[in-house]
Amino acid sequence: MRGFRIGKIFGIDIHIDWSWLLIFGLVSWSLAATFGQMHSEWTTQTQWGIALLAALLFFISVLAHELAHSMVARARGVPVRNITLFMFGGVSNIQKDPSSPIGELLVTIVGPLTSFLLGFVFLILGTGSVALSNIDVTNATAMLANLGPVNTILLWLGSVNILVGLFNLIPGFPLDGGRIVRSILWAITDDLSKATRWASWMGQAVAWAIIFAGMSMLFGVQIPLLGGGFINGIWLIFIGWFLQGAAVQSYRKVYIQDVLEDIPVKKMMYTKVPIVPASISIDTLINNYIMKSDNRAFIVYAGEQMVGMVTVDDIRKVSAEKRSLMSVRDVMTPSEKMIVVAPEEEAAEALQRLQTEDIRQLPVVNGKQIVGLLRRKDVIRWLQFQSQLS
């Protein structure tokens, strides 16, 4: 996911994907139209102002749902990279699976519980203030028509948070309901990989059912609890397509971790470490080293001493006209800032570091000596080979 960082809460980076801006606009537009039908006496400015505020509070509720996942995960020693809000809600970037079924269950169930809690709190506040305002609560149409802006927002937020909690409990991995199913299967089989495979199959079945329901709506079929209509059908198809892909990707992630378990970095590292002098120009590095090999990262030496590492990504930051004037030393990552890995370290942990830092290679260091490079393509080659063997 690509987007931008908006801040940090409890030490967790909060990101917004660009697709979130689209869904925020669509939700606001839909709410403005709905509120306009309910309250024709409201001005257009009021309708849009209330709609924008309600949409913002809804996504804050989604953020609270994800924060609950992340805080429990961190409390159980599971690292959390960030939380990203995107088109289909939010996702906590939890770096690895919990170490036990009960850990999985606790990290998962707290999200829907948070949504239910928020929903009931908003409904209690909304209905309580309605009762105090002497509105006839026995006539639903009259009640909705006489709601003020605050009550309208509270009652809508209450109902939509409960719906979010219920939707997440659908037993389709990687939704929260699917993860609960996986934790139960994990406890029964004592095999995370097998439990994930079964939960992924269930998730894909649920996803295809949602896609089928959406396609049925396109042809005028009314689905119980979901309704009908072309727009609703399109949305269901998108949601099902997203869930199907997420189920496959989630299983693939666990499969990779399983294949790499107990495999040391030294078994797949590239041992012919490419080196370059620190004093040469960037142009010389490009023409004499990069263009004459398939290497994209080089260890930099000054005499007999290693001083850093330079990559193609470092070179991209320098304009073409400056490359003849600047040396490798000017753009390299100094050795004290290099992210390294030991040859005996598990490849699964090293791959996680590559992904977390969003880099293409890790220097493999034994003591103070560079003994190799672990590149993403080396890991991919190993996984492909193991897949062919199996």
Rosetta blueprint (number, residue, H / E / L):
1 M L
2 R L
3 G E
4 F E
5 R E
6 I E
7 G E
8 K E
9 I E
10 F L
11 G L
12 I E
13 D E
14 I E
15 H E
16 I E
17 D E
18 W H
19 S H
20 W H
21 L H
22 L H
23 I H
24 F H
25 G H
26 L H
27 V H
28 S H
29 W H
30 S H
31 L H
32 A H
33 A H
34 T H
35 F H
36 G H
37 Q H
38 M H
39 H L
40 S L
41 E L
42 W L
43 T L
44 T H
45 Q H
46 T H
47 Q H
48 W H
49 G H
50 I H
51 A H
52 L H
53 L H
54 A H
55 A H
56 L H
57 L H
58 F H
59 F H
60 I H
61 S H
62 V H
63 L H
64 A H
65 H H
66 E H
67 L H
68 A H
69 H H
70 S H
71 M H
72 V H
73 A H
74 R H
75 A H
76 R L
77 G L
78 V L
79 P L
80 V E
81 R E
82 N E
83 I E
84 T E
85 L E
86 F E
87 M L
88 F L
89 G E
90 G E
91 V E
92 S E
93 N E
94 I E
95 Q L
96 K L
97 D L
98 P L
99 S L
100 S L
101 P H
102 I H
103 G H
104 E H
105 L H
106 L H
107 V H
108 T H
109 I H
110 V H
111 G H
112 P H
113 L H
114 T H
115 S H
116 F H
117 L H
118 L H
119 G H
120 F H
121 V H
122 F H
123 L H
124 I H
125 L H
126 G H
127 T H
128 G H
129 S H
130 V H
131 A H
132 L H
133 S L
134 N L
135 I L
136 D L
137 V L
138 T L
139 N L
140 A H
141 T H
142 A H
143 M H
144 L H
145 A H
146 N L
147 L L
148 G L
149 P H
150 V H
151 N H
152 T H
153 I H
154 L H
155 L H
156 W H
157 L H
158 G H
159 S H
160 V H
161 N H
162 I H
163 L H
164 V H
165 G H
166 L H
167 F H
168 N H
169 L L
170 I L
171 P L
172 G L
173 F L
174 P L
175 L L
176 D H
177 G H
178 G H
179 R H
180 I H
181 V H
182 R H
183 S H
184 I H
185 L H
186 W H
187 A H
188 I H
189 T H
190 D L
191 D L
192 L H
193 S H
194 K H
195 A H
196 T H
197 R H
198 W H
199 A H
200 S H
201 W H
202 M H
203 G H
204 Q H
205 A H
206 V H
207 A H
208 W H
209 A H
210 I H
211 I H
212 F H
213 A H
214 G H
215 M H
216 S H
217 M H
218 L H
219 F L
220 G L
221 V L
222 Q L
223 I E
224 P L
225 L L
226 L L
227 G E
228 G L
229 G L
230 F H
231 I H
232 N H
233 G H
234 I H
235 W H
236 L H
237 I H
238 F H
239 I H
240 G H
241 W H
242 F H
243 L H
244 Q H
245 G H
246 A H
247 A H
248 V H
249 Q H
250 S H
251 Y H
252 R H
253 K H
254 V H
255 Y H
256 I H
257 Q H
258 D H
259 V H
260 L H
261 E L
262 D L
263 I L
264 P E
265 V H
266 K H
267 K H
268 M L
269 M L
270 Y E
271 T L
272 K L
273 V L
274 P L
275 I E
276 V E
277 P E
278 A L
279 S L
280 I L
281 S E
282 I H
283 D H
284 T H
285 L H
286 I H
287 N H
288 N H
289 Y H
290 I H
291 M L
292 K L
293 S L
294 D L
295 N L
296 R L
297 A E
298 F E
299 I E
300 V E
301 Y E
302 A E
303 G L
304 E L
305 Q E
306 M E
307 V E
308 G E
309 M E
310 V E
311 T E
312 V H
313 D H
314 D H
315 I H
316 R H
317 K L
318 V L
319 S L
320 A H
321 E H
322 K H
323 R L
324 S L
325 L L
326 M L
327 S E
328 V H
329 R H
330 D H
331 V H
332 M L
333 T E
334 P E
335 S H
336 E H
337 K H
338 M L
339 I L
340 V L
341 V E
342 A L
343 P L
344 E L
345 E L
346 E E
347 A H
348 A H
349 E H
350 A H
351 L H
352 Q H
353 R H
354 L H
355 Q H
356 T H
357 E H
358 D L
359 I L
360 R L
361 Q E
362 L E
363 P E
364 V E
365 V E
366 N E
367 G L
368 K L
369 Q E
370 I E
371 V E
372 G E
373 L E
374 L E
375 R E
376 R H
377 K H
378 D H
379 V H
380 I H
381 R H
382 W H
383 L H
384 Q H
385 F H
386 Q H
387 S H
388 Q H
389 L H
390 S L
